[in-house]
């Protein structure tokens, strides 16, 4: 996959912070619309979502992840929290919603063909360790 406007010797980092990443998703859209690509991209926690959307060149998905999708009842709320699924229903958000035919279908082919090096991480809620 040839990329134009490559930022040589540049690392692009997306911070975490739950819904704070909604602000960063706008930057993902702007970078993609401008055709700007970094050779190394990383994200932590919610920033990992922005990393994946950036690497798959999916600006609409980046926007949708933090707008209409957040209003989806399956996304999570106090009811999912009381059922032990968490305030943000992570299983639905990260394991199911990106599958074919689901609300945030993920473009694995574009992601896998992106030549950029990347790293993503998260935190274990019990131990606080990076995973």
trRosetta pair geometry for C-beta under 8 A, 3 or more apart (Angstrom, degrees):
i j d omega theta_ij theta_ji phi_ij phi_ji
1 110 7.7 94 -102 -151 155 65
1 113 4.7 106 -32 139 124 101
1 114 6.1 -51 62 -101 148 39
1 115 6.1 -161 59 -19 91 92
3 6 5.4 98 104 -74 104 100
3 35 8.0 169 -171 -180 76 82
3 37 4.2 -51 171 47 138 164
3 115 7.1 -138 -4 38 120 110
4 35 5.4 -5 80 161 100 126
4 37 7.5 109 67 13 36 117
5 34 6.9 -146 152 134 167 82
5 35 4.6 110 23 115 138 91
5 36 4.9 -83 133 -98 125 50
5 37 6.2 114 88 15 79 79
6 37 5.2 -35 -104 77 64 97
6 38 7.6 130 -160 -104 64 19
6 39 6.6 56 -174 -54 108 90
7 10 3.7 -41 134 39 111 148
7 12 7.4 100 61 -50 142 106
7 36 6.4 38 -34 -175 109 93
7 37 6.9 -167 10 87 81 42
7 38 4.8 -24 56 -101 115 69
7 39 7.2 -136 78 -4 68 79
8 39 6.8 37 -126 -14 41 130
9 39 7.5 12 -50 37 21 131
10 38 5.0 -102 99 -134 101 99
10 39 6.8 113 54 26 68 86
10 40 7.3 -171 98 42 45 88
11 38 6.6 93 -146 172 18 133
11 40 4.4 -38 -110 89 77 114
11 41 7.5 169 -164 -84 62 28
11 42 6.8 0 -178 9 107 107
12 31 7.8 85 -142 -141 151 164
12 38 3.8 165 -14 19 115 163
12 40 7.1 162 22 91 67 58
12 41 4.8 -15 68 -111 101 77
12 42 7.5 162 87 25 54 61
12 54 7.3 -134 115 152 141 161
13 41 7.7 174 -80 -159 35 49
13 42 5.1 -13 -114 68 75 93
13 43 7.0 154 -166 -83 53 49
13 47 7.4 11 166 172 65 145
14 21 7.1 57 168 -136 107 104
14 24 5.6 121 -149 163 94 147
14 28 7.7 21 -102 -69 135 107
14 41 7.5 23 -8 -178 102 90
14 42 7.2 -165 27 98 72 47
14 43 3.8 -11 65 -105 105 102
14 44 7.6 -173 91 23 67 58
14 47 3.5 168 118 -165 86 98
14 48 7.5 180 84 -51 118 23
14 50 4.1 -163 -164 82 156 123
14 51 5.2 -152 31 -54 133 81
14 54 7.4 -179 -45 -8 139 139
15 20 7.5 -44 106 110 108 118
15 21 7.3 -157 89 -93 67 82
15 24 6.7 -177 48 -63 79 151
15 43 7.7 -85 -13 -144 8 72
15 44 6.6 -20 -149 50 40 98
15 47 4.9 -179 92 -69 15 138
16 20 7.8 75 136 65 39 110
16 21 6.7 -34 -148 -62 36 116
16 43 7.2 115 -64 172 77 79
16 44 4.4 -82 -27 103 114 81
16 45 2.8 58 -133 59 143 113
16 46 4.7 118 -149 33 69 75
16 47 4.6 -93 -65 -1 56 97
16 48 7.4 11 -89 -7 99 80
16 122 7.9 126 -103 -117 148 61
17 20 3.5 -29 114 49 121 130
17 21 6.1 154 62 -40 81 77
17 45 7.0 115 -15 92 35 133
17 46 6.0 -83 52 41 46 127
17 47 7.7 55 13 -38 77 95
18 21 6.9 -164 99 4 22 96
18 45 7.6 -40 -47 146 47 125
18 46 5.5 171 -82 -39 10 145
18 88 7.1 -168 -136 -36 97 147
19 22 5.3 0 179 -15 70 115
19 46 7.4 -131 -50 -133 20 164
19 66 6.6 132 -147 -147 71 103
19 70 7.0 72 -116 -125 112 145
20 23 6.3 -33 177 18 58 109
20 24 7.6 49 130 -7 69 103
20 46 7.1 130 57 71 74 148
21 24 5.0 -53 -156 41 57 115
21 25 6.3 72 144 -35 75 92
21 45 8.0 -153 -51 106 134 87
21 46 3.7 -147 -18 131 145 119
21 47 5.8 -156 -110 -72 121 53
21 49 6.5 93 141 58 154 113
21 50 5.7 -146 -172 -33 113 120
21 66 6.5 -151 98 -86 81 138
22 25 5.5 -41 -150 19 35 118
22 26 7.7 43 151 -20 57 92
22 66 3.5 174 -109 168 85 141
22 67 7.4 119 -144 -60 113 63
22 70 7.8 -21 -87 -41 127 151
23 26 6.2 -49 -173 22 39 112
23 27 7.6 33 138 -12 63 101
24 27 5.2 -49 -160 33 51 114
24 28 6.6 60 142 -25 72 95
24 47 6.7 -13 94 -112 165 82
24 50 5.2 -33 118 -98 116 165
25 28 5.2 -41 -152 27 42 119
25 29 6.7 45 149 -19 65 99
25 50 5.8 -132 -87 -103 65 104
25 53 7.2 19 -133 72 89 157
25 62 4.5 172 -160 162 91 89
25 63 6.0 149 145 -90 118 37
25 65 6.2 -163 -116 63 145 107
25 66 4.8 -178 5 18 156 134
26 29 5.7 -49 -153 34 36 113
26 30 6.4 35 150 -18 66 106
26 63 7.5 68 -88 -101 56 83
27 30 5.5 -52 -144 38 36 112
27 31 6.1 38 156 -20 68 104
28 31 6.0 -56 -148 37 27 109
28 32 6.3 22 156 -14 63 110
28 50 5.1 -147 -59 -160 136 93
28 53 5.6 46 171 99 153 114
28 54 4.9 -116 -139 -75 102 91
28 59 6.6 174 122 -116 86 66
28 62 4.1 -139 96 -158 136 158
29 32 6.0 -62 -149 40 27 108
29 33 6.1 25 157 -18 66 110
29 59 4.2 93 -123 -155 71 105
29 62 5.6 -163 -56 82 80 128
29 63 5.7 45 -69 -56 135 101
30 33 5.8 -56 -143 38 28 110
30 34 6.3 19 159 -11 64 111
31 34 5.9 -65 -148 44 27 105
31 36 4.6 -90 -161 66 78 107
31 37 8.0 123 161 -73 105 39
31 54 6.8 7 82 -133 133 109
32 35 7.4 36 -178 -74 33 31
32 36 7.7 -91 -65 45 21 70
32 54 6.8 -150 -60 -134 106 63
32 57 5.8 140 -139 -150 119 63
32 58 7.9 -107 -122 47 165 16
32 59 4.4 -154 74 -63 144 108
32 62 7.6 163 -1 8 141 146
33 59 6.4 65 -48 -93 84 161
37 116 6.8 -137 177 -62 100 124
38 41 5.5 122 79 -68 114 86
38 116 6.4 67 92 -130 63 133
39 115 7.8 -38 -135 111 74 92
39 116 5.6 -171 -158 -124 30 78
39 117 6.6 28 152 21 72 89
40 116 6.5 -180 -81 -172 21 91
40 117 4.9 -16 -108 70 77 98
40 118 7.1 162 -160 -85 51 44
41 51 5.4 152 142 -144 108 92
41 54 6.0 -158 -158 96 153 131
41 55 6.0 -169 68 -66 150 102
41 116 5.4 36 3 148 106 140
41 117 7.6 161 25 86 63 50
41 118 4.7 -19 71 -108 84 96
42 47 7.9 31 127 129 59 121
42 51 6.5 -37 173 -107 13 140
42 118 6.3 165 -82 -161 52 64
42 119 4.4 -2 -115 63 102 88
42 120 6.8 -178 -156 -78 60 44
42 121 7.9 12 -175 3 99 96
43 46 7.9 -94 169 100 114 37
43 47 3.4 -156 -162 129 93 85
43 48 4.2 171 101 -78 110 37
43 49 7.2 -127 138 31 153 41
43 50 5.7 168 -114 63 149 86
43 51 3.4 -143 -1 -29 127 121
43 52 7.7 -92 41 -14 145 69
43 120 5.3 -5 65 -118 82 84
43 121 7.7 -171 99 31 48 65
44 47 5.0 32 48 51 51 122
44 48 6.5 8 -145 -43 6 88
44 120 7.3 166 -88 -163 34 56
44 121 4.9 -18 -118 69 77 95
44 122 7.0 153 -170 -85 62 37
45 48 6.3 174 73 -1 12 100
45 121 7.4 -21 -34 99 55 68
45 122 5.3 105 -93 -122 56 69
45 123 6.4 -10 -80 3 107 95
46 49 5.7 -36 -171 20 54 115
46 50 7.3 49 139 -10 69 98
47 50 5.3 -49 -153 38 49 112
47 51 6.2 58 145 -26 70 100
47 120 7.9 -172 100 -136 78 84
48 51 5.3 -47 -148 33 36 119
48 52 6.5 38 153 -19 65 101
48 120 3.8 83 -128 -159 107 118
48 121 6.8 -165 -71 43 122 33
48 122 6.5 -53 -10 -60 148 91
49 52 5.8 -53 -150 35 31 109
49 53 6.4 26 154 -14 65 107
49 65 5.8 167 161 175 130 154
50 53 5.7 -55 -143 41 33 110
50 54 6.1 37 156 -22 66 107
50 62 6.3 64 -128 -138 68 105
51 54 5.8 -56 -147 36 27 111
51 55 6.3 19 158 -13 64 111
51 118 6.1 135 174 -162 120 126
51 120 5.5 -171 72 -88 151 105
52 55 6.0 -60 -144 41 28 106
52 56 6.1 14 160 -7 65 113
52 106 7.1 -32 156 -141 124 125
52 111 6.6 -5 -161 -121 76 132
52 120 7.4 13 -49 -78 91 150
53 56 6.0 -63 -140 46 28 102
53 58 5.1 -99 -156 71 74 93
53 59 7.5 107 162 -89 108 24
53 61 5.2 -158 -127 95 108 102
53 62 3.8 138 146 -77 149 87
53 65 6.6 -111 -63 -14 145 144
54 57 7.6 24 175 -76 32 36
54 62 7.1 65 -57 -85 61 136
55 110 7.9 152 132 124 63 85
55 111 5.3 65 115 -135 102 74
55 114 4.7 -163 -173 57 85 168
55 116 6.1 -128 -119 59 99 125
55 118 6.0 -36 -78 -60 147 154
56 61 7.3 -15 88 53 126 145
56 106 6.6 -111 -102 -170 171 80
56 107 4.6 139 -175 67 118 98
56 108 7.7 -37 -114 -81 123 19
56 110 4.7 94 -157 91 66 110
56 111 4.1 -25 -84 -67 91 87
56 114 7.2 -104 -78 -32 35 133
57 107 7.7 -57 57 78 78 143
57 110 5.5 -99 33 166 103 138
57 114 7.5 169 -26 -86 95 119
58 61 3.8 9 139 26 121 119
58 62 6.3 147 103 -23 72 83
58 106 7.7 -135 4 -140 166 56
58 107 5.7 159 -62 18 128 121
58 110 7.4 132 -43 80 95 145
59 62 5.4 -52 -147 31 35 115
59 63 6.5 32 157 -16 67 103
60 63 5.8 -56 -150 37 33 110
60 64 6.0 30 155 -17 68 112
61 64 5.5 -56 -137 43 32 111
61 65 6.1 48 158 -37 65 100
61 104 5.9 102 -149 -158 99 86
61 106 7.3 106 -157 -105 159 59
61 107 7.8 -154 -18 0 153 98
62 65 6.0 -46 -153 17 25 117
62 66 7.8 -12 161 10 54 103
63 66 7.1 -92 -171 47 29 85
63 67 5.8 -5 158 0 73 127
64 67 6.0 -75 -127 48 30 97
64 68 5.7 -36 -147 46 76 99
64 69 5.3 82 153 -23 77 111
64 103 7.7 -160 155 156 126 92
64 104 6.4 177 109 -105 118 92
65 69 5.5 -32 -132 46 25 146
65 70 7.9 60 146 -43 40 88
65 104 6.2 73 -91 -126 78 140
66 69 7.2 1 -30 55 15 104
66 70 5.9 25 -162 -36 36 126
67 70 6.4 -153 119 19 5 105
67 71 7.8 -22 145 -6 48 103
68 71 5.7 -60 -161 33 43 111
68 72 7.4 63 143 -41 66 87
69 72 5.4 -26 -164 -6 47 119
69 75 6.3 129 151 -88 69 127
69 97 7.1 86 -155 -174 124 147
69 103 5.8 142 -113 135 97 131
69 104 5.9 30 -107 -59 146 118
70 75 5.6 139 -146 -176 34 166
71 75 7.2 87 54 9 12 145
72 75 4.4 113 69 -31 86 101
72 97 8.0 133 77 -114 164 130
72 103 6.3 -83 -84 -49 154 176
73 77 7.4 -50 -152 -3 60 124
74 89 6.2 -97 163 65 61 152
74 92 4.9 -152 153 -172 103 158
74 97 7.8 164 104 -77 122 108
75 88 7.0 -42 161 -144 75 70
75 89 6.2 161 156 33 21 103
75 92 7.0 -137 -102 100 27 129
75 93 6.5 64 -141 -78 65 101
76 80 4.4 -94 -134 57 70 148
76 81 7.2 84 -176 -45 97 78
76 85 6.9 -148 -114 112 99 106
76 86 6.3 -36 -136 101 140 78
76 87 5.6 91 152 143 124 37
76 88 4.4 166 51 -131 159 26
76 89 3.8 -177 -71 -14 97 79
76 92 7.4 176 -48 49 88 125
76 93 7.4 -39 -17 -39 117 117
77 80 5.9 100 43 15 51 95
77 81 7.1 -93 115 -5 34 98
77 87 7.2 1 -147 -161 13 63
78 81 5.1 -54 -148 37 37 120
78 82 6.3 37 154 -20 69 103
78 87 7.3 -1 -86 -122 42 80
79 82 5.9 -52 -147 36 31 108
79 83 6.4 23 154 -12 63 109
80 83 5.6 -59 -146 44 34 109
80 85 4.1 -72 -177 74 90 118
80 86 6.3 -21 130 69 105 49
80 87 7.0 122 82 -132 99 16
80 88 8.0 -20 95 165 138 4
80 89 4.5 -81 -170 -71 157 104
81 85 7.2 -86 -70 62 23 69
81 86 6.2 -21 -102 163 63 17
81 87 4.6 21 -79 -79 116 60
85 89 4.8 5 144 -120 120 86
85 90 7.7 -169 171 27 74 70
85 91 6.7 -85 -153 22 99 113
85 92 7.9 36 176 -7 131 106
86 89 6.0 157 68 -95 92 35
86 90 5.6 27 52 -6 155 95
88 93 6.3 -7 163 -19 97 151
89 92 4.3 22 118 26 115 116
89 93 6.1 140 86 -19 66 93
90 93 5.6 -60 -134 44 31 109
90 94 5.5 -9 -180 14 72 116
90 95 7.8 61 136 -5 66 98
91 94 7.1 -69 -126 52 14 84
91 95 5.1 -35 -167 32 56 126
91 96 6.7 40 142 -8 70 107
92 95 7.2 -41 -78 52 9 82
92 96 5.1 -46 -140 47 48 120
92 97 5.9 63 156 -38 69 101
93 96 7.9 47 14 47 14 79
93 97 5.6 -17 -139 11 29 134
94 97 7.6 19 -30 34 14 100
94 98 7.4 -5 -161 -2 31 120
95 98 7.9 -120 162 33 7 98
96 99 5.9 -48 -164 3 44 118
96 102 6.1 178 149 -124 70 158
97 102 5.0 -171 -156 145 34 128
97 103 5.3 -37 -157 56 95 95
97 104 4.5 36 143 34 102 106
98 102 6.5 -2 33 76 9 129
98 104 5.2 -41 -87 100 60 93
98 105 6.4 100 -168 -136 45 22
98 106 3.8 16 -172 -20 109 114
99 102 4.7 73 60 -2 76 129
99 105 6.9 -51 99 -113 26 70
99 106 7.8 -1 -61 20 21 93
100 105 5.7 52 -115 -130 37 116
101 105 6.8 95 6 -81 22 121
102 105 5.9 141 57 -69 69 71
106 111 7.1 1 164 -23 102 141
107 110 4.4 17 130 25 119 113
107 111 6.2 145 98 -19 70 91
108 111 5.4 -60 -146 41 34 116
108 112 5.9 28 161 -17 71 110
109 112 6.1 -59 -144 40 25 105
109 113 6.2 12 161 -9 63 115
110 113 6.0 -66 -143 45 27 104
110 114 6.7 46 154 -45 63 95
111 114 6.0 -45 -160 4 29 115
121 130 5.3 -8 -177 -170 130 104
121 131 6.8 144 -162 73 75 42
122 130 7.4 142 77 -156 32 59
122 131 5.3 -30 71 64 83 93
123 128 6.1 -18 -173 -152 113 41
123 129 7.0 153 -153 79 65 33
123 130 6.2 -45 -99 -101 65 47
123 131 6.7 134 -124 14 12 90
124 127 4.5 14 96 45 128 93
124 128 6.5 -46 71 11 81 13
124 129 4.7 15 25 53 121 83
124 130 7.8 -89 -1 -31 84 4
124 131 5.3 98 -49 -33 87 122
125 128 8.0 18 -165 -69 14 47
